[in-house]
Amino acid sequence: MQLHDVWFVLIAVLWTGYFFLEGFDFGIGVLTKLLARGRAEKRVLINTIGPVWDGNEVWLLTAGGATFAAFPDWYATLFSGFYLPLLAILVCLIIRGVAFEYRHKRAEERWQANWEHAIFWTSLIPAFLWGVVFANIVHGVEIDRNKEYVGGVLDLFNGYSLLGGLVTLALFTFHGAVFAALKTVGDIRDRARALATRLGVATAVAAAGFLGWTQAAHGDGTSLVAFAVVVAALAGALGANIAGREGWSFALSGVTIAAAVAMLFLTLFPNVMPSSLDDAWSLTVSNAASSPYTLKIMTWCAAVATPVVMLYQGWTYWVFRKRIGTQHIADAH
């Protein structure tokens, strides 16, 4: 295996980590409207991710930076061709971060309600758009011989990509509901489990359609194995949730996300962005990669820094591992 192949795998791992962590993060934001009853319960949900949401976004920065350094042509074509959807995601992430930090700065109900609306929409929109973006990457877009995207923004919103967006939105919301059940106590925990069951069934239907379409159009034997893991893990997550085993349910919903991302990258390889105009114009791991020397330096840096970051983030989750409920919310707020 050459270094550009290694970095393709590492980038897939980074996106897996991002969707696993930011997935329940987005899900909690959506659930502030779907699950919470009253201001106190909204605070409970927001507090479940309060200590970790910004650390979860580090995975996105790392994935983007790794793509820029390891596959500059992939980065350039992706960010120029998908400029508007990615800009919308970026704006949402900025507003979302501000909403988390400013919501509690004033006690007025209207002030807090406005920021809560912002948290909901800036969680829902990126959760949907990430599915649209990755569906287009896998399915192929109009790339010419100069490695430039020549389609329009509306071309990115087709039947396949819209279904992909619905799958990521449903899957992340299900993941968030399971996380809410894992991190809360009392009535909100019971309602989170009940909602997770309904969301899980809807997710299973949408994911079966999208991943089945992906397998039929682009898959092979290895992607079929990943598809089977998605089905088994999602069924296990639903079963564990119904049985009240929130820890197992959360772990298996995470496996579902990891297997789904793995399936997309397996169907993509050795391409990184297929061209729908001519297969010869597709960006691949070899023609879009940086020089071997650059990849070598990056590999050594990643080997040193990655374990440190993962240990620190794991420690953060351990420190804030306890469940919370409305009894932990101060009346003054």
N, C-alpha and C positions, 0 to 999 in steps of 0.2 A: 504493500500500500504506500503510495506516494504522499508527500506532505499536503498537497492540495486536496487529496481524498480525506486525509485526517482532519483538515480544517472544515471540510464540508460536514463531517460527522460532528465536530465540535460545535459548529454553528447550529446544527440541528439540536444538539443537547442544550445549548443556550436558549433557543426558542422554546424547547420543552420546559425548561425551568421557568421561563417567563410566563408561559401560558398556565402552568401548574399553579404558580404563586399569584400572579396578577389575575388569573381566572377567578379564584374565589373572591379576590379583592373587588373585581368588577361585579361579581355576583352579589356581594353584600351591598354595593351601591344601588343595584337594581332592586334589591329586596327592601330597601328603605321605603319604597312605595308599595310593594306587593305583600310584605309580611308585617311590618311594624304598625302598631296601633298606638298612636299618640307620640308625643315628643320624647318621652322617657325611653320608649322602645327603640326609637330611631337612634337615640344616643347610645343605647346598648349595642346595636348593630355597628354603628360607626366606631365605637370603642373596641370592638373585637379586632378591627384591623388598624386601629390608631397607631400602635407602636411599630407596625411592619409594612404599611402600604408603600412608603417611600423606598424602603429596602428592596421590595419586590420589583420596583421599576429599574433597579440597577441592572437586572438581567436584560432588559430591553436595550439600555445604553451599551452594555457589553456586546450583545448580539449585533447591534448596528455598527459598533466600532470594529468588531472582528470582521464583519462583512466588508467594511470599507478597506481594511488593511489587507485581508487575505484575498478578496475578490473585488478589486476596484471597479472592473467593468460591470459586474453584477450590481454593485451598489449604485453606480452612476445611472444605469438603465432603469433600475427599480425606482430610485428616488426622483428621477426626472419624469418617467412615464406614469408613475402612480402618485404624482405630486399632490394633487388635490385630496385624495383619500388619506394620504399620510399626513398632510398638513392638518386636516380635520382631526385626526387622531392626536397630533401634537398639541393643537389648541385645546382639545378636550382634557388632555393630561395636565396641561398648565392650569386651566380653570379648576380642575378637580383638586389639584394640590392646594391651590389658594382657598378653595371651599373648605377643605379639611382644617386648614390653619385659621381661617377667619370666622368660621361659623360660630364659635363660642366667644368671640371677642365682645359681643354685645348681647344683652339679655332680651331685647325686643323680639317679639314673636315673628314679626314680618321679616326682620333681618335674618333670623335663623331659618325661617321657611324658604326664603329665596336661595340661600346656600344649599339647603337640602334638595331643592329642585335641581340645582346645578350638579350636585353629587349624583343624583339619579341619571340625568341625561348624559353627563360626561362619563358615566360608567357604561350605559347602554350603547351609546354610539360607537365607542372604540371596540366593545365586545362584538358588535355586528361587523364593523369595517375590517377588523383583522381577518375574519372569515372570508370576506370579499377579496381582500388582498391576496391571501394565500391560495384561494381557489383559482384566481387568475394566474398566479405563478405556476401552479401545477398544470393547469389546463392549456396554457400557452397564450401569448398575446402577439400583437403585430410588431415584430422586430425586424428591421431591415438589415441589409448586408453590412451597414456601418455600426451595428449593435445599438441602434437607437429605436425607441418605441415610436411608432408612427400612427398609432390609433388615437381615438379621442377618449375623453373621460367617460362618456356614456357607454363606450364599448366595454368598460370594466364591469358594468352592471348588467350582466346577462343571467339567464336562468340558473346556470351552474353556480356562479359566484354568489347570487342572491341566496340560493339554498345553503351554500357554505356559510354565509353570514348568519343565517337563521340557526344553523347548527352550533356555531361558536357561541352565539348569544344564549341559546338554550342550555348548552353544556356548561358554560361558565355560571349561569344562574343556578343550575342544579348543583354545581360544585360549591357555590356560595351558600346555598340552603343547607347542604350537608355540613359545611364549616360552621354556619350559624348554630345548628343543632349541637355540634361538638363543643362550641364555646359559650353556650348560654345555659341558663337554668330556668325552671318554672314553665309558665304557659307559653312563652315565646319559643322555648326549646321544642315543646310538643307540636306547636303549629309549624315550626321549621321542618320537622320530620315529615309531617303530613304534606306540606307543600313540596318537599323534596321528592316525595313519591310521585306526585302528579307531574312535576317537572321532569323527573327521570323517564317516565313513560313517553312524554312528548319528545324528549331528547332522543330516545331510542328510535322512534319512528323517523325523525328528521335525519339522524345520523345514518341509519340504515339506507335511506335513499341517497344521501350524498356520497357516502363511502362506497356504496354499491356502484354508483355511477362512476366514481373514480376508479374503482377496480376494473370495471368493464372497459373503460376507455384507455387506461394507462397502466394497469396493474400487471403483476406477475406472481410467481409463487411466494416470494418473500413478503410482498405487500398483502397477499391473501392471509398469511400467518398473522401479520399485524392486525388485519381486519378481524380475524377470529379472536384475538386478544381484546380488541375493543368491545366486541359483543359480550365476551365472557366477563370482562371487568365491569362493564356497565350493569349487567345482570346481577353480578355479585354486589355491587354498590347499592343497587335497589333492594336486594334481599337483606343486606346488613342494615340498611336504614330502617326497613320495616321491622326488623328484629330489635331495633334500638341500640345497635352496635355502631355508634357514630364514628369511632376511631377507625374501624375497619371500612366503613362506608366511605369516609373521607380518603383513606389510602387507596381504595379501589377506584374512586372517581378520579383520583390523580393518575392512576395507572391507565384509565380510559383516555385521559388527555394525552399522556405520554405515548400510548400506542397509536392514537389518531395522528399525532404529529409525526411519529416514526413512519406511519403508512404514507403520509404525504411526501416526506423526503425520500422514501424508498421508490415511490413512483416517479419522482423527479430525477433521481440520479441516473446517468452522469450529467444531466443538464442542471443548470441552476435557474435558467429562464428559457423555456422552449419558445421558438418562433412559430407562430401559426401560419406564416407566409411561406417559409422554406426551412426544412429541418437543418439544412446546412448553415443557416444564419442563427441557429440557437446558441445561447451562451452556455458553455459547459464548464466543468470543474477545471479543465485544462486551459481553454482559451480565455477564461475570465480571471485566472488566478494571478497573484503577484509572483515575483521571482522566487526561486527556491531559497535564496539567502534571506529574503524578507520573511518567508514562512518559517524558516529555521529559527530566526531571532524571536519571532512571535511565539513559537512553541516553547522556548525556554522561559520566556516571560510568563506565559500562561501557566506553566508547570509550577512556578513559584507563587504567583499571586492567587490563583484560583482556590487552592485549599484554604488559604487564610480567609478569603471572603466567605467561603462556605461555612467555615467554622464559626466565624463571627455571626453570620446570619442565623445559623442553627442555635447559637447561644441566645440570641434575641428571642427566638420562638420559645425556648425553654424557660426563660425568665418570665415571659408573659403567657404561660401555658394555662393558667387557671380560668375557670368559667366565670362569667359575670351575669348579672341580672338587673332588673329595675331597682332592686334594693341597694345597689351599689351606686346609683345615680343621685347626686346631691340635689336636694330640693331647690337650692338657690339658682339652679340652672333650668 
